[in-house]
Amino acid sequence: MRKLFVTGLLISTTSFLFAQKNIDAVINAKEVDRIERVLASDEMQGRKTFTPAIDRAADFIASEFAKSKLVFWKDSKSYFQEFVMTKAKAKEITGSLDGEVLNENNVALNTTSAEINISSLKDYEVVFVRKGDDFSKVVFPIFDKETNVLVFVDTSFTRRFRGMQRFGGNAKFASPVSQVFILTTNPNPTSINLRVKNELTEQHLKNVVGVLPGKSKKEEYVIFSGHYDHLGVGRPDKNRDSIFNGANDDAAGTTAVIMLANYYSRLKNNERTLVFVTFTAEELGGFGSRYFSKQFNPDKVMAMFNIEMIGTESKWGKNSAYITGYERTDMGSILQKNLQGTGFTFYPDPYPSQNLFFRSDNATLAELGVPAHTISTSKMDSEPNYHKQSDQIETLNMENMAEIIKSIALSAQTIINGKDSPTRVKVDDLK
């Protein structure tokens, strides 16, 4: 018995020394630079969803997970978590609203149905977006409804309506319900006749997922994530650069996930199962994380570290980052406690008006009560390269980025070894 105790103590001590003293051998600026230069290279063509370039990025991430000897997620045969979305393209829109002609100019659709037929206002739930309304507050909740909705939009919102038309053409998860938006000056329509025929196509996406099984608490999960998609290729800017390389957004977060996987796989002290995932389609609406989140019982997810744009210094300078939704759980306090003496500080999100807690891949699990937070350094009120072609590797601080990743690795220790369990997000407070 004594021999077993001594052996266990030696293993624990060795792991602790590796964590504290040898972390630089695994997480360092040189390694950050190596990974970033692949993900943010011109060869990746901006990693746009549904392009061959994003598949090259996925292959690279999978190869890095293989080096760390991560296992596949559940019954998967690879590191790819594949799923399908449906794109509906209107081929025919005909009809009338109180005699006013309806066509592709004044009808927008959010649907995956091959055909829509509306002959009465009683067929759908009816919503009005009237002049002077807050467009976002009225429209955005409609997308979460599980009923067919007919939305009449005042012509004062013509520009926003055009955006809805473009959004409606994006791929989405198949759903039996549809939202139909009609741009009109009619304040009180009484009759409608609308027929729409759509051409449906399936589009395939994939997250990249690797797992480090836990020991005594293998049914409890801690997730480390970032998104690997970006904006692709657009019109040349003033420097004649057309590629949105996305070095900070979010090759930086993806780099962190790869390096944390390597670090923890060497450390081998995780009592809980660690899941490392890089999401697709964040820029299109967080579809990768939404699909991923459905694979879990949220009660079994003890924490989620989502990492987004950590390549530049925060508003407080080096050795600092912020945590979105800091006040919603005690996870930030746990992380800071574990960093005592390191000189690194995690701050609450300084940009509450930006609503960042709900704008990244942590949101879906957070809405289910999981202590799921995004760690970032991006100065969202003044980030000069955000969603621009200038978001290139030359703008990143590799040394500081390495320190941030090390601080995430060290601060998470008591959570991955099962000693700490952050408080849950109060779901009622999110409503």
N, C-alpha and C positions, 0 to 999 in steps of 0.2 A: 504494500500500500504506500509506504514511504517512498519507494523507488518510483512508483507511478506519479506521486505528487511532485517529486524533484524533476522528473522528466517533463511533466506538464509545465512546471515553473520555468524550466530552461527554454522550452518552445515559446512560451509567452514572452519571456524576457528578450529572446532573439527577435521575435516579431516587433516588439516595442522599439528595440534599438534600430531595426531596419526602417521602421516608420519614421523615427525621429532624425536619424543621422545619415541614412543612405538614400533618402528620397531624392537628393540631387542627382544621383546616378540614373534615375529613371525619368524624372520630370525636370527638364532643364531647357534653356532657351534654344540650344542646338536642336533638340528633338522637336520643340514647337515649330521651329523654322522648317525642319524637314517635312513635317506633315502639312503645314500651311502651304508650302510651295507646290505641293501636289494638288491639294483641294482648290486653291485659288489661282491655279495656272490658267493661261489662255486655252490650253487643251481641254479644260473642263467646260469651256464656253458658257460660264455663268450658271451651270448646274440647274437649268430650268426643268421643271416637271414635264414629263411626257417627251423628253428628248433623249437621244442616244448619249449625250454628254452626262446626264445625271446617272445613267447606268454605269458609266466609267467611274464616277465618284463612288457609287455603291460598291462596285467591285473592289476598289481600293480600300474602303472602310472594312469590308468583309475580310480582306487579306490581313489587315492589321488585327482584327479580332482573332483570326486564326493564329497569328504569332503569339497572342496572349493566351492561347489554348482555351478560349471560352467555348462553352458548349452551345448547341442550338436550343432555341426556345421550344420546350415541350416536344411535340411530335414533328417539328420541322425537319426538313432534310438539308437545310442550308441556313445561313445567317439571314436570308431574306424572308421578311414577313409580307407576303404578297396579298393584295386585295384589288377589287375591281370597282371602278366608278363608271357612271353612265353619263353620256353627253347627249343632249337633245337639241337638234337643230330644226327650227321651224321651216317647213317646206311650203306650208299653205296656212294663211290666216285670213279668214273671211267672217263678216258679220256686221252687226249694227247695234248701236246703243241709242234708243229713242230716235232712230232714223239717222244718227251720225255713223258714218262708215268706220268700221274697225279693220285695221290692217297692220302690217309690220311697222308702221310709223308710230302708232299710238298704243301698241300692245307689247308688254314685256312678260316673259314667262320664267318661272322657277319651277321646273318640272322634270320628271324622267318618264312621263307617260307618252305613249305613241300618239294618242289622240285625246283631245279635250272637246267636249260639247256642252255648252251652257245655253239653256233655253229660258231660264227664269232666274231672277235674283234670289229666289229661294233655294237654288241649287248649291250655293256657296255661302259661307260666312262673309259678310260684307264689312269692309273697313274703309273709312275715308281719310285721306291726307289733305286737309284743307289749307288754304293760304294762311300763313302765319304759324302753322304747326311746327313742332320740332320734328323734322323728317326722320331722323335716326331713331328717336324715341318711339315713334309710331310704327316704323317699318321693321326695324331689326327684330323685335319680339315675334313678328309674324313668321319668321323662318323657323321658329321652334314649335310652331303649332302643328298638331297632328290632325288638322281638319283642312279641307279645301277652302281657300280664302280668295275672295275677289276684292281687289284694292283699287279704289278710284283716287287718282292722284291729280291734284290741281295743277294747271299748266304753269304756275309760278315755280314749280319744281321740275321744269323741263330738263335742266342739266342733270339733276340727280336721277331723273327717270332714264336718261340715256345711259347713265352708269348702271342702272338696273338691267337694261337691255344687254349690256356687255356681260354683266355678272351672270345673267340667266343662261348665257351661252357656255359657261364653264361646266366641266364635268362635276358630278356630285353623286352621293350615295343614292342608290335606287330607293324610291319612296312611293307609296300609293297615293299620296296627297300632292296637290299642286297649288301654287300661288300664281294668280293672274293679275297683272297690274295694267290699268287702263289710264292713259293720260287724257284728261277731259276738262272742259269748262262747265260741264253739266253739274250743278250742285245737288240735284236730287233725281237721279235716273230712276225710271219706272219700268223699263223693259230692255231686255238684252237678248241677242241671238249671236252666239260666237262659236265658230268651229275652227279648230287648230289641228293640223297634222304635222307630226314631228318625225324626223329621221333619227333613230337611236344608234349610237355606237358605244361599245365598251372600251374603256381605257384602263390599262393595268399600271398599278403603282406598287412600290415596295419600301417598307421601312427596313433598316438593317439592325438586327437584334442579336446580341450575344449574352450569355448567362454565366455567372460564376456561382455554382451551387453553394448554399449555406451548409452549416454543420448542424448545430442543435436546434436552429430555428429556420429550417429550409423552406417552410411554408409561409414565412414572412418575407416581404420583398422591399428592397430599397432600389430606387430607379435613378440612374444618371442619364441625362438626355440632352440632345441639342438637335437642331434641324440642319440637314445638309443640302436642301434645295435653295435656289436663289432665283434671280430674275432673267437669266439668260443673256441674249444679245438684243440690243435695241439700236436706235439711231445714234450715229457718232456724236460725241460731245465736242467741245471746242478744241480738244486735243486729238480729235479724230479717233477716239477710242469708242468702240461699240460694245465691248464686253463688260457686263456687270459681274466682276469677279467675286464679289461677296466675301472678301477676306475676313472682315470682321463679322458680317451678317450672312451666314453664321458658320463659316469655316472655322472660326475661333472656338465656338461651342463644340463643334464636331471634333476638333483637335483635342479639346479637353476631355471629351468622352473617351476617345481612343487612348489617351495617356493615362487616364484614371483606370481604365480596364487593365492596362499593362501593369500599373502599380499594384492594384489590389490582387491581381493574379499571382504576383510575386510574393506579396505579403502573406497571403493564405491565412488570414485570421478573421474572416467574415463568418459570423454565426448565422446571420441572415443571408438569404439569397440576393445577389446583386444582379440587376438587369441593366445592361448598357444598350441604349437605343439611339439611333439617329433617324429622325423623322423626315419623310418626304412631304411635299405639298403644304408646308406651313404658310408659305407666301400666298397660297390660293384659298386659305381659310382654315388651316390647321387640320386638314383631313387625315394626315398620317397619325397624329396624336389621338385624334378622335377614334380612329379604328383601333389603335393600340390599346387605348384605355378600356375598350369593351372586352378585352381578353382577361381582365382581372376582376376578382372580387375586391372592391375598394377597401374593405375592412382588413384585407391582408397586405395592403400596401402601406408600409410604415412611414415612408418619406419619399419625396421625389425632388431631386436636384436637377432642375432644368437650367442649362447654361446658354446664355445668349449674349453675344457681342461683348467679349471681355478683352479685346485686343488693344484698346486704348485706355489711358488713365481715366479714372473717375473724377468727379468734381472735387474730390478731396486729395487728389494726387495718387502717388504710388502706394502699393500695399493696402489697398482698400477696394471694396466693391459694395454694391447694395443688393438687398433682397426684397423682391416685390411681395406685397402682402405681409410684411414683417410682423405687423401687429395682430395678425389673424391666428397665429399659433406661437408656441415658444421655441420653434425650431431655430430661429436666429439666435436666441439666447444660448441655446445648447452649443451651436457652432462657435459662438464667440467665447464661451467658457473654455472650450477645447483649444482655443488659440491663445490663451493667456501666456504672455512672455514672448510671443512671436513678433509682435509689432504690427500685426495685420488686423484690420478692423472691418467687420461687416456692419453696414449702416442700413437703416430703413430706407425704403424707396423715396428719393427726394422729389419725385415727379408725380405726385398723386393725381393731378389733373389729367395725366396721360392715360390713366386706367391700365397700367402695364400688367397688373396681376391677371387681367383677363385677356391680354393680347398676345400671349405666347403659349407654348405647348403644355405648360403646367395647368392651364385653365380647366380642361375637361375633368381631370382627376380631382382638382381642388373643389370643383362644383359638386363632387361626390363625397366631400369631407376629408380627403387625403391632404396631409400637410405637404402640399406640392407648391414649390416656390421657384421663381426664376432668379438666378444670380447674374448680375450684369455690371458693367462699368460705363455703359454708353450714356453720354450726356444728351439726353433726349430733347433738351431745349436748344441745343446748339451743335449737335454732331454734324460736322461738315460733309462727311462722305456717305451718310445714310442713304441707301437706295440710289447711289450714283455710281458711275463707272470709275470714279476715283477711289472706291473702296477696294484698295489693292494692298498687297502684302507690305509695301514700303511704308504704309501709314501705321503699321502695328508696332507695338513695343514688346518685343519677344521676351525680354528679361522680366518685365512686369507681368506679362501674361503667364509665364512659368510660375511666378510667385503666387498668382491667384489660383492656379490649378493645384499647386502644393497645399495652399491654405484650404481649399475645398477637401482635398484628400485627408489632411490631418484633422480638420474640424468635424468630419463625418465619422470618425473612428468609433465613438461611443454609440452611434446609431447603427452602424453596420455590425458591431459586435454584440448588439442587443442590450446594452446597458441603459441606453436612453431611447425613449419613444416619444417623439414630439406630440403635442396635443393636436387634436383634429380641428379642421376648419369647421366652424359652425355654419351648416348649410342654410339654416333659416336666415342668417344674417346676410346671405348673398341674394335673397329674393327681393 
